[in-house]
């Protein structure tokens, strides 16, 4: 009881069986992607203090972690039945989920059974799906996948666990969903932009969840035009999947509200002085209630900073609307969302600055098109060693960072621009990166 078990398996029934087996022993699971760099996996296992790992391709060997592979073929019969143990309690840890960390080390959020159960039951009541057929299209390392997995299992419904090859191909996924006709489909706005052109048939009576990053009014309107019931949902990992929801209908407002707090969830918009702000004024969103995570595993200092007085400081800037819903107004820090992936820009910068030729680094995100955000890394190089090449720096980053955190472009500068207060001028860097994208687009359209 209380152990953390890392799980990295293909998307088959055995994956779900493994998660439930971990729970049957009152342990918690930590989803991992075996394709991530070995250094990244090692860091995650260390941070979560994972003593066991179940991996399809167990290449990692760790003295303090027992790594096992699932049996090939049919499982062997048990030599003896396991002794019946006590079922998990609400206070027991259900899962640990990693997110990007600004210190260069990923954060691992611990979530209890009570918090997960509250989220699943709340959505069962909110969506009133009865015994739904739910499409499982999201990677297990993204916490919204857990609603896809456990909502149907908790309500006597059916889970359609979509394999990796299908879910990564928008055309195949759209065709599969059109034929299978699940009652509930969930995706990020970036995902919906890719899937929508390939969906066919009547979506009336279906429910679509859209969340994980800000949704534009035009995309929300396209989702509503399908005839399905559409919800815009919001929630940080630290508040267990989703904690606000807004049912969309014509006409779709712009900006699109992230909704009202779910039953039991407490939401407060606070100003710089920590006091609640009036309706219409932008402040930092704090959330609390039964869906709150227990904190960051192995990091009590960071937990104490953002989990205070039974509230979690989200870092998201929001404002109350007169109708009791919340509108989203960006971040109070350098955290960004790219295709649903939560990324701390400082983590990329930290790893870049660990290269001996890099003195300083700054990462920015620019929008090349409505559904195309790009990560650009600026570096100031120097020192006595040879100049770092783009290829060498990419290899250095790829040794520790997952693909979602790797920049699409790296630019070396003699000096990084500074603001009058001597901080890196990220606005100037974003403007330079945007201008470069537009110049390239123009040169591609106009042959020389």
C-alpha positions as CSV (number, residue, x, y, z in Angstrom):
1,X,0.0,0.0,0.0
2,X,1.2,3.5,-1.0
3,X,3.8,2.2,-3.4
4,X,4.0,3.9,-6.8
5,X,4.2,1.7,-9.9
6,X,5.3,3.1,-13.2
7,X,3.2,1.8,-16.1
8,X,4.1,2.0,-19.8
9,X,2.2,-0.5,-21.9
10,X,0.5,-0.6,-25.3
11,X,-3.1,0.5,-25.6
12,X,-4.7,-2.9,-25.1
13,X,-7.0,-4.4,-22.5
14,X,-3.9,-5.5,-20.5
15,X,-3.2,-1.8,-19.9
16,X,-6.5,-1.3,-18.0
17,X,-6.1,-4.7,-16.2
18,X,-2.7,-3.5,-15.0
19,X,-4.0,-0.3,-13.6
20,X,-6.8,-2.1,-11.7
21,X,-4.3,-4.7,-10.5
22,X,-2.1,-1.9,-9.0
23,X,-5.2,-0.5,-7.3
24,X,-6.1,-3.9,-5.9
25,X,-2.9,-3.8,-3.9
26,X,-3.6,-0.3,-2.7
27,X,-0.7,1.1,-4.7
28,X,-0.8,4.0,-7.2
29,X,0.2,4.0,-10.9
30,X,2.5,6.5,-12.7
31,X,1.9,6.6,-16.4
32,X,5.1,6.8,-18.4
33,X,5.9,6.8,-22.1
34,X,8.7,4.2,-22.8
35,X,9.7,6.2,-25.9
36,X,10.8,9.2,-23.7
37,X,14.6,9.6,-23.3
38,X,16.1,7.3,-20.7
39,X,17.2,10.2,-18.6
40,X,13.7,11.5,-18.5
41,X,12.3,8.2,-17.4
42,X,15.0,7.9,-14.7
43,X,14.1,11.4,-13.4
44,X,10.4,10.5,-13.3
45,X,11.0,7.3,-11.4
46,X,13.2,9.1,-8.9
47,X,10.8,12.0,-8.4
48,X,7.8,9.7,-7.8
49,X,10.0,7.2,-5.8
50,X,8.6,4.4,-7.9
51,X,9.8,1.1,-6.6
52,X,8.2,-0.9,-9.4
53,X,7.7,-0.4,-13.2
54,X,5.7,-2.5,-15.7
55,X,7.0,-1.7,-19.1
56,X,6.4,-3.4,-22.5
57,X,10.1,-2.9,-23.4
58,X,11.9,-2.9,-20.0
59,X,15.3,-1.5,-21.1
60,X,15.8,0.5,-18.0
61,X,17.6,-1.2,-15.1
62,X,17.5,0.5,-11.7
63,X,18.9,-0.8,-8.4
64,X,16.0,0.7,-6.4
65,X,13.2,-0.1,-8.9
66,X,12.0,-3.6,-10.0
67,X,11.3,-3.4,-13.7
68,X,9.1,-6.2,-15.1
69,X,7.5,-6.9,-18.5
70,X,4.0,-8.3,-19.0
71,X,3.9,-12.0,-19.8
72,X,4.1,-12.9,-23.5
73,X,1.0,-14.7,-24.8
74,X,-1.7,-15.8,-22.4
75,X,-1.0,-15.1,-18.7
76,X,0.1,-18.0,-16.6
77,X,-2.4,-19.3,-14.0
78,X,-1.6,-18.1,-10.5
79,X,0.1,-20.8,-8.4
80,X,-2.0,-19.8,-5.4
81,X,-4.7,-17.2,-5.0
82,X,-3.5,-13.9,-3.6
83,X,-4.7,-13.2,0.0
84,X,-7.7,-10.8,0.0
85,X,-6.5,-7.4,1.1
86,X,-8.4,-4.3,2.1
87,X,-9.8,-2.2,-0.8
88,X,-8.3,1.2,-1.4
89,X,-9.6,4.1,0.7
90,X,-10.5,7.6,-0.4
91,X,-7.3,8.9,1.1
92,X,-5.1,6.3,-0.8
93,X,-3.1,7.6,-3.7
94,X,-4.7,6.6,-7.0
95,X,-2.2,7.8,-9.5
96,X,0.8,10.1,-10.0
97,X,0.9,12.3,-13.1
98,X,4.0,14.1,-14.4
99,X,3.9,17.7,-15.7
100,X,6.7,20.0,-16.9
101,X,8.6,21.8,-14.1
102,X,10.2,25.2,-14.2
103,X,13.3,24.0,-12.3
104,X,14.4,21.6,-15.0
105,X,12.9,18.6,-13.1
106,X,9.3,17.5,-13.9
107,X,6.7,17.8,-11.2
108,X,4.8,14.7,-10.2
109,X,1.3,15.4,-9.0
110,X,-0.3,12.9,-6.6
111,X,-4.1,12.4,-6.8
112,X,-6.2,10.4,-4.3
113,X,-9.0,7.9,-5.0
114,X,-11.5,10.3,-3.5
115,X,-10.5,13.1,-5.9
116,X,-10.6,10.9,-8.9
117,X,-13.9,9.4,-7.8
118,X,-15.4,12.8,-7.3
119,X,-14.5,13.9,-10.8
120,X,-15.8,10.7,-12.5
121,X,-19.1,10.8,-10.5
122,X,-19.5,14.5,-11.2
123,X,-19.2,14.0,-14.9
124,X,-21.5,11.0,-14.8
125,X,-24.2,13.2,-13.3
126,X,-23.4,16.2,-15.5
127,X,-23.5,14.4,-18.8
128,X,-26.2,11.9,-17.7
129,X,-24.9,9.3,-20.1
130,X,-26.4,6.2,-18.5
131,X,-24.1,3.4,-19.6
132,X,-22.0,5.3,-22.2
133,X,-19.7,4.1,-24.9
134,X,-16.6,6.3,-24.5
135,X,-13.7,6.7,-26.9
136,X,-10.4,6.3,-25.3
137,X,-8.2,8.4,-27.6
138,X,-5.8,10.2,-25.3
139,X,-2.4,9.1,-24.2
140,X,-2.3,7.7,-20.7
141,X,0.4,10.3,-19.8
142,X,-2.2,13.0,-20.2
143,X,-4.5,13.0,-17.2
144,X,-7.7,13.6,-19.2
145,X,-7.3,10.0,-20.4
146,X,-8.4,8.8,-17.0
147,X,-11.9,10.2,-17.4
148,X,-12.1,8.3,-20.7
149,X,-11.0,5.1,-19.0
150,X,-12.9,5.2,-15.7
151,X,-16.2,6.9,-16.6
152,X,-17.5,4.0,-18.7
153,X,-16.0,1.4,-16.3
154,X,-17.6,3.1,-13.3
155,X,-21.1,3.3,-14.9
156,X,-21.3,-0.1,-16.6
157,X,-20.6,1.4,-20.0
158,X,-18.1,0.4,-22.7
159,X,-14.6,1.7,-23.3
160,X,-13.3,1.8,-26.9
161,X,-9.5,1.9,-26.3
162,X,-8.1,3.3,-29.5
163,X,-4.7,2.0,-30.5
164,X,-1.7,4.3,-30.9
165,X,-1.5,4.0,-34.7
166,X,-5.1,5.0,-35.1
167,X,-5.3,7.8,-32.6
168,X,-2.2,9.5,-34.1
169,X,-3.6,9.5,-37.6
170,X,-6.5,12.1,-37.9
171,X,-8.0,10.5,-41.0
172,X,-8.0,7.0,-39.5
173,X,-9.2,8.2,-36.1
174,X,-12.0,10.2,-37.8
175,X,-13.1,7.2,-39.8
176,X,-13.0,4.9,-36.7
177,X,-15.0,7.3,-34.6
178,X,-17.6,7.8,-37.4
179,X,-18.0,4.0,-37.7
180,X,-17.9,3.2,-33.9
181,X,-20.3,6.1,-33.0
182,X,-19.3,6.4,-29.3
183,X,-21.5,8.4,-27.0
184,X,-18.6,10.5,-25.7
185,X,-15.5,11.9,-27.5
186,X,-12.9,14.1,-25.8
187,X,-10.0,16.0,-27.4
188,X,-8.0,19.2,-27.1
189,X,-8.8,22.1,-29.5
190,X,-5.7,21.2,-31.5
191,X,-7.0,17.6,-31.7
192,X,-10.5,18.7,-32.7
193,X,-9.1,20.8,-35.6
194,X,-7.4,17.7,-37.0
195,X,-10.3,15.2,-36.4
196,X,-13.3,17.3,-37.4
197,X,-12.7,17.2,-41.2
198,X,-12.7,13.4,-41.1
199,X,-15.9,12.9,-39.0
200,X,-18.9,11.9,-40.9
201,X,-22.5,11.0,-40.0
202,X,-25.0,12.5,-37.7
203,X,-23.4,13.6,-34.3
204,X,-26.8,14.5,-32.7
205,X,-27.1,12.7,-29.4
206,X,-23.3,12.5,-29.0
207,X,-21.3,14.5,-26.4
208,X,-18.1,16.2,-27.2
209,X,-15.6,17.5,-24.6
210,X,-13.1,20.2,-25.6
211,X,-10.3,21.2,-23.2
212,X,-6.7,21.2,-22.4
213,X,-5.9,24.6,-24.0
214,X,-7.9,27.7,-25.0
215,X,-10.5,27.2,-27.7
216,X,-11.3,29.8,-30.3
217,X,-14.9,30.9,-30.9
218,X,-14.7,29.7,-34.6
219,X,-13.7,26.1,-33.6
220,X,-16.3,26.1,-30.8
221,X,-18.9,27.1,-33.3
222,X,-17.9,24.3,-35.7
223,X,-18.2,21.8,-32.9
224,X,-21.7,23.1,-32.0
225,X,-22.7,22.9,-35.7
226,X,-22.2,19.2,-35.7
227,X,-25.4,18.8,-33.7
228,X,-23.6,17.2,-30.7
229,X,-23.8,18.4,-27.2
230,X,-20.5,20.3,-26.7
231,X,-18.8,21.2,-23.4
232,X,-15.8,23.5,-23.0
233,X,-13.9,22.1,-20.0
234,X,-11.0,23.4,-18.0
235,X,-8.8,22.0,-15.2
236,X,-5.2,21.7,-14.1
237,X,-3.7,18.3,-13.3
238,X,-3.5,19.6,-9.7
239,X,-7.4,19.7,-9.6
240,X,-8.0,16.3,-11.1
241,X,-8.7,16.4,-14.8
242,X,-11.5,19.0,-15.2
243,X,-12.9,21.4,-12.6
244,X,-15.1,23.8,-14.6
245,X,-17.4,23.2,-17.5
246,X,-19.5,25.3,-19.9
247,X,-22.1,23.9,-22.3
248,X,-21.9,25.6,-25.6
249,X,-24.7,26.6,-27.9
250,X,-25.4,29.1,-30.7
251,X,-24.3,31.8,-30.7
252,X,-20.9,31.0,-29.3
253,X,-19.5,33.9,-27.3
254,X,-16.0,35.2,-28.0
255,X,-14.0,34.6,-26.0
256,X,-15.4,31.2,-25.1
257,X,-16.0,30.9,-21.3
258,X,-14.3,28.0,-19.5
259,X,-17.5,27.7,-17.4
260,X,-18.7,27.5,-13.9
261,X,-17.1,25.4,-11.1
262,X,-18.3,21.8,-11.0
263,X,-20.4,20.8,-8.0
264,X,-18.2,20.7,-4.9
265,X,-15.4,22.7,-6.6
266,X,-14.6,26.1,-5.1
267,X,-13.2,28.8,-7.5
268,X,-11.9,32.2,-6.4
269,X,-10.3,34.9,-8.6
270,X,-7.7,36.8,-6.5
271,X,-5.8,39.9,-7.1
272,X,-2.1,40.5,-6.3
273,X,-3.0,41.3,-2.7
274,X,-4.7,37.8,-2.4
275,X,-8.2,39.2,-2.0
276,X,-11.1,38.2,-4.3
277,X,-11.6,40.6,-7.2
278,X,-15.0,41.9,-8.4
279,X,-16.8,40.6,-11.5
280,X,-15.1,41.6,-14.7
281,X,-11.7,42.1,-13.1
282,X,-8.8,39.8,-14.1
283,X,-6.9,38.0,-11.4
284,X,-5.3,34.6,-10.7
285,X,-7.7,31.7,-10.4
286,X,-7.5,29.6,-7.2
287,X,-9.4,26.3,-7.0
288,X,-10.3,24.0,-4.1
289,X,-12.6,21.3,-3.1
290,X,-12.7,17.5,-3.1
291,X,-10.8,17.3,-6.4
292,X,-7.7,18.9,-5.1
293,X,-4.5,16.8,-5.5
294,X,-2.4,15.9,-2.4
295,X,0.5,17.9,-3.8
296,X,3.8,17.2,-5.6
297,X,5.4,13.9,-4.7
298,X,8.9,14.3,-3.2
299,X,8.7,18.1,-3.3
300,X,7.1,19.5,-0.1
301,X,8.6,23.0,-0.7
302,X,7.0,23.4,-4.1
303,X,3.7,22.0,-2.8
304,X,3.7,24.5,0.1
305,X,4.1,27.4,-2.4
306,X,1.0,26.7,-4.6
307,X,-1.2,24.6,-2.3
308,X,-2.3,27.0,0.5
309,X,-5.4,27.1,2.7
310,X,-7.1,24.3,0.8
311,X,-6.7,26.1,-2.5
312,X,-4.4,25.6,-5.5
313,X,-2.9,28.6,-7.2
314,X,-3.4,27.7,-10.9
315,X,-1.3,30.5,-12.4
316,X,-4.2,31.1,-14.9
317,X,-5.5,34.6,-15.2
318,X,-9.3,34.6,-15.2
319,X,-12.3,36.9,-14.6
320,X,-15.8,36.3,-13.5
321,X,-18.5,37.0,-16.0
322,X,-21.9,38.4,-15.0
323,X,-23.5,35.1,-15.7
324,X,-21.4,33.3,-13.1
325,X,-19.0,31.7,-15.6
326,X,-15.2,32.3,-15.9
327,X,-13.3,33.7,-18.8
328,X,-9.7,32.8,-19.4
329,X,-7.1,35.5,-20.0
330,X,-3.7,33.8,-20.3
331,X,-1.0,32.9,-17.8
332,X,0.7,34.8,-15.0
333,X,4.0,33.0,-15.7
334,X,5.9,31.4,-18.6
335,X,3.8,28.2,-18.7
336,X,2.3,27.5,-22.2
337,X,0.1,24.9,-23.8
338,X,1.0,23.4,-27.1
339,X,-1.3,20.8,-28.6
340,X,-2.6,20.1,-25.0
341,X,0.9,19.6,-23.6
342,X,1.6,21.7,-20.5
343,X,5.1,23.1,-20.9
344,X,7.2,25.2,-18.5
345,X,9.5,27.2,-20.7
346,X,12.0,27.4,-17.9
347,X,12.5,23.6,-18.1
348,X,13.7,23.8,-21.7
349,X,15.9,26.8,-20.8
350,X,17.4,24.9,-17.9
351,X,18.4,21.9,-20.0
352,X,19.8,24.1,-22.7
353,X,22.0,26.0,-20.2
354,X,23.5,22.7,-19.1
355,X,25.3,22.5,-22.4
356,X,28.8,23.8,-21.7
357,X,28.7,26.2,-24.7
358,X,25.4,27.8,-23.7
359,X,25.6,30.8,-21.4
360,X,21.9,31.8,-21.4
361,X,18.7,30.5,-23.0
362,X,15.2,31.8,-23.6
363,X,12.3,29.9,-25.1
364,X,9.2,31.5,-26.6
365,X,6.1,30.2,-28.4
366,X,4.8,31.9,-31.5
367,X,1.7,31.2,-33.6
368,X,2.4,30.4,-37.2
369,X,-1.3,29.7,-38.0
370,X,-4.5,29.2,-36.1
371,X,-3.7,25.5,-35.3
372,X,0.1,25.8,-35.6
373,X,2.1,26.9,-32.5
374,X,5.9,26.7,-32.7
375,X,8.5,26.5,-29.9
376,X,11.6,28.6,-30.6
377,X,14.7,28.6,-28.4
378,X,17.2,31.5,-28.4
379,X,20.6,30.8,-26.9
380,X,23.6,33.0,-26.1
381,X,26.8,31.0,-26.5
382,X,30.4,31.5,-25.6
383,X,33.1,30.1,-23.4
384,X,36.4,28.6,-24.3
385,X,35.0,25.6,-26.1
386,X,34.0,25.3,-29.7
387,X,30.8,26.9,-30.9
388,X,27.7,24.7,-30.4
389,X,25.9,23.6,-33.6
390,X,22.2,23.4,-34.0
391,X,22.5,19.6,-34.4
392,X,24.6,19.2,-31.2
393,X,22.2,21.3,-29.1
394,X,19.2,19.3,-30.4
395,X,21.0,16.1,-29.5
396,X,21.8,17.5,-26.0
397,X,18.1,18.4,-25.4
398,X,16.7,15.2,-26.9
399,X,18.8,13.2,-24.4
400,X,16.6,14.6,-21.5
401,X,13.4,16.1,-22.9
402,X,10.4,14.4,-24.5
403,X,9.5,15.3,-28.1
404,X,6.7,17.7,-27.0
405,X,9.4,19.9,-25.3
406,X,11.9,20.1,-28.2
407,X,12.0,23.4,-30.0
408,X,11.2,23.5,-33.7
409,X,13.9,26.2,-34.2
410,X,17.1,27.2,-32.4
411,X,18.7,30.6,-32.8
412,X,22.1,31.5,-31.5
413,X,22.6,35.2,-30.7
414,X,25.6,37.1,-29.4
415,X,23.4,38.7,-26.7
416,X,19.7,38.2,-25.7
417,X,17.6,41.4,-25.7
418,X,16.9,42.8,-22.3
419,X,14.1,45.0,-20.9
420,X,14.9,48.2,-19.0
421,X,14.7,46.1,-15.8
422,X,17.5,43.9,-17.2
423,X,15.2,40.9,-17.7
424,X,15.1,38.9,-20.9
425,X,12.8,40.7,-23.3
426,X,10.6,37.8,-24.4
427,X,8.3,40.1,-26.3
428,X,11.1,41.1,-28.5
429,X,12.1,37.5,-29.1
430,X,8.5,36.5,-29.9
431,X,8.3,39.4,-32.4
432,X,11.5,38.3,-34.0
433,X,10.4,34.7,-34.3
434,X,7.0,35.8,-35.7
435,X,8.7,38.0,-38.3
436,X,11.0,35.1,-39.3
437,X,8.0,32.8,-39.8
438,X,6.2,35.4,-42.0
439,X,9.4,36.0,-44.1
440,X,9.7,32.3,-44.7
441,X,6.1,32.0,-45.6
442,X,6.4,34.9,-48.1
443,X,9.6,33.5,-49.7
444,X,7.9,30.1,-50.1
445,X,4.9,31.7,-51.8
446,X,7.0,34.0,-54.1
447,X,9.6,32.0,-56.2
448,X,12.9,33.8,-56.5
